[in-house]
Amino acid sequence: MIPLRALLTQTSGLLLAGLACLASATPQHAITLYGEPPKYPANFQSFDYVNPNAPKGGTLRLSDAGGFDSLNPFISKGVPASQVNLIYDTLLTQSLDEPMTEYGLVASGIERAPDNTWVRFTLRPEARFNDGHPLRAEDVVFTFQTLIKDGSPFFRSYYADVDKVVAEDPLHVLFTFKSGDNRELPLILGQLPVLPKHWWATRDFTKGNLEIPLGSGPYKVASVRPGRSIRMERVKDYWAKDLPVNRGFYNFDAITSDSYRDNGVALEALKAGQFDYWLETSAKNWATAYNVAAVKDGRLIREEIPNGNPTGMQGFVFNERRPLFQDVRVREGLSLLFDFEWTNKQLFNGAYLRVGSFFENSDMAAHGLPGADELKILEPLRGKIPDRVFTSEFKNPKTDGSGIIREQQRQAYKLFLQAGWKVVDDRMVDANGKPVSIEFLVAQPEFERILLPFKRNLADLGIELVLRRVDTSQYVNRRRSRDFDMIIATLSQSSSPGNEQRGYWTSAAADNPGSFNYMGLKDPAIDTLVDGLIGADSRQSLIHHAQALDRVLLWNFIVIPNWYIGTWRTAYSSRLGHPAVPPKYDPGLYTWWVKPDAVAEPVAAPIPADKTEH
């Protein structure tokens, strides 16, 4: 989820200090963000959203977009295969029906300092890798140090507040922190996937390749067709299969994933019975593309599952590293030219709502004017953040849906003039007299129909928008190297945002190729707001800090907000069953199963010839 700093060896003085603090720490079976009691007690048998007696067997057939060329998901090189994370266990595992609670997986007990300056994990003695080698504290230390040194740059910022890590003995790992301000850090470390030190001792972690890696998780990689498909098989003697946190999970004997370079082709393959599960992201498809025999006769089931997660922000992202976008008036003007109401009506069958917050669909979204608690956070930054944060509620422009946006174009034109732009010979030129041309990088062809009306609206003001479609590999490489003017991106949020915000918004992340700071934000005021959010000491404080950050991001016009929906639109084979109660924060796919009377894979119907992938 988530470097080139080597961790220092733990000094004896720090160890003594840590041991002295331990007198007031009590091992727990679970950990929560603010110390509130977890939902499930220490003796719980399974989560509420699973079927603990789910049948085992069968194959889950999935699809993947774009292909892959690596089985190492922890580095910035290559495109990793989907599902490969299933081979790894983490120290803790997150409950899918609580905002931010983690229960022991590799670790049986968690001890957290009263002042939040360290966390200790007690490992289960039975934990082992899938070659039978014991999983021990030295593997945890190796993993952390390797991710910091050689992993994606995201790890460096994600674990930035960790000072040192030490294996106290084979079953105890102690992490000490630079300060006690980051309440989320113990939970973040709980998400650490544990890599086998003995296996990597003879291999180069920095190279992305297709050598099948070793893990300790519920599945292992059985076979790979480079760039085309991957097959995972359930580990029959998986060491953790009977733990309460895993009961009812990982019911499929095998999981296969075939790569499709086009979502349209993948959808046809789904309807032809060539794979089993699909999360539909197109409102048009959901409304019109499923009037087929497979749905009518019950072989393919459509179901909307409630989604309790904050939806975060999907938007058209400006790369502010480009001089073209460094003036906020330009970014605001371009934002006025996206006609969401027409797009929603004509292209999405009215299925979506407009995203109005970076924490949309949650209590952390900013509404109205800032209240007293937010003002305490924002006032020290007055003069360093947009004045409108204090005086106006941010609202997206709204049109009548007719496709005629003359008023928005007039407003945009005024903003462009203020930024020094002007029209010369029917072409908009920037302050340096250069014709304005914007390249929009896309990898998914279905976005082109959404961008074409936007392109026409820009053309009315003499601005050229070039849609540059590339394959997935090139898209990933250009996004990492920040070689784009604009892209479409989704900046996801959890119900308890924290350390990952550094990778989204901070100056330190702007030049890291693996970070999610696609915009190139380098704003000390935003850095301060992110630090405040991470250091929040209560749920209410977290909400106020998120709302304050939200306002400042919105008024900086770093993206053109897109759309969202509050459900997961799933289409799946009638071969599959799932628990009656889904988890609140996830579709819960790995709690599903193949029905016992449908264990054998059906013979897939061929895709129509004009839809076959080449």
C-alpha positions, 0 to 999 in steps of 0.5 A: 500500500503504500525510500532510501534511508537505512534504519539504525541499530536500536541503541541499548538506551532506547531499549531500556526506555522502551522497556520501562514504558512497557510496564503500562502497556497491555497486549491486545488482540486488536488495535483501534485508532483512538483506543476505543474498544473494538467491535469483536472481543478476543474470543470471537470466532468469525466476522459478522460479514462472513459465512464461517461454514462456506463451502470450499472448492472451485475456481474464481475467474477474474479479469484484469485490465492491460496486462502485467510484466512483474510479480513484485508489487512493492517496487516502481518498476513494471506493472504488477499482476493482479491478485499477487498480494494474496500470497502475502500475510500482514501483521494485522488484518483490517475489519471490513465493517469498522472504520479503522480496527485491525486484528491479529494475523501474523501477530497474536498480540499488539502493545502500544505505548501510552504516549504512542512512541512505540508499538510491539508485535508478538508473532504467532509461533506457528506462522510460517512461509509456504515452503515451511520456513518459520516466519520470525521477527527477522523477516519483519525487520528485513521487510521494513528495511527493504521497503524503505531502501528499495521499495516504491517511494511511497513507502518512504513517506508512508513510514516516515515517522518510524525511527527504528525497528528491532527484533527483540527475539524471534517472536517480538518486533519493536518499532520506535517512532520519531514522536508520538504525534502520529496515532495511525502509525501502529495501524499502518505498521500492522498492514506491513506484508511480511517477506521471507528474508531467506528467499530474498537473500539470493535475489535482487529486490529492485528488479521486476520480473516474473519469477514466482515469489514466496509468501506465507499467505492463503494463495500461491502463484501456480502459473503465469502467462506473461502479460496475459493471465495468472493462476493462483492456487489455495494453499491447502495447509495454509498455516492461518486457515483456522484463525478467526480473522480468516474463517469464512475467507479464501474459499476458492481452490483457485483464482485465475485472472485473464488480461484484457486491453479493453474494458469493452472486450472484457464486458463481452467476455463476462456476458459470454461466461468467460469469467465470473465477477465484474465491478461495473464502473460505467453507468451507461453499461449498467443501464443498457449493456446487460439486456442479454440472455445470460441475465434474462435466464439467470446465469449472470446476476446484477446486484448493487451492494451498498458502499459505506466508504468515502468515495474520495475524489475522481477528477481530471488532474492538472500537472502543476509542474507545467507552467501552463497550469501554475496560475490558479485562475487558469485551473479555475477557468478550465474547470468551468468548461466541464459540463457535468450535468450534460455528461450525466444526462446524456452519457450516464443516464443520470446515474451519478452525483458530482463529486464536491469534496476530496472526502465525498460520501463521509462526515469529513467533507467540507460544507458551508463555511468553516465553523469555530473548530475549523477556524482554529486550524485555518486562521494561522494560515490566513494569507497563505491559503485562498481567501475564499476558504473563509468567505465562500462555500466551494460549489462546483459550477452547475449548468442546465444540462442543455450542453450550452454553457455560454455563461461558464465560458464567459466566466472562464474567459475573464479568468484567462484574461486575468492570467494574461491569456488572450485570443489571437487569430481565433486561438487562445495564447498564453502570457508568452504568446504561445498557442494553448495546447493541452495533452490529455493522457488516457489509457481507457478508450471509454473515457474518450467519449466523456472528454470529447464534449470537454474538448469542444467546450475548450475549442470554443475558446480557442484552446486545443485539447489533444486526447493521447491514448496509450497502452497501459504500460506506457500510461503507467510509465508516463504517469510515474515520470510525470510526463503528462499535462492532464490525466484522470485519477482517483484519489481514494480515501478511507474512513480514517485518513492518515499517513497516506495523505502525505503521499497525496498532497505534500511537497515531499511527495511531489517529486517522488515518482511512486507517490499519488501527488500527481498534481505536483503540489508543493504548498507549505500550508497544505503540508501543515494541514496534512501534518495536523490531520495525521496528528489528530487526537480524536475522531472529532479532531480528525473530522475538523482537520479533514474538512479544513484540508478539503476546503483548501484543496478545493479552492486551489482547483487542483482537479476538475471533479468528476462523479461518484455513486454510493454502491458497488455495481456488481455483475457475477456468475450464478455459480457464485454465492456470497454472505447474506450480510456484506461488509460495510467498507468492501464488496467482500469478494474473498468471502464469496464461494463457488456453489457446491453444485457448480464447482466445475467450470462451465464451458465458456461461450466464444466472444463474437468475432468482432470482439475477440482480443488480438 
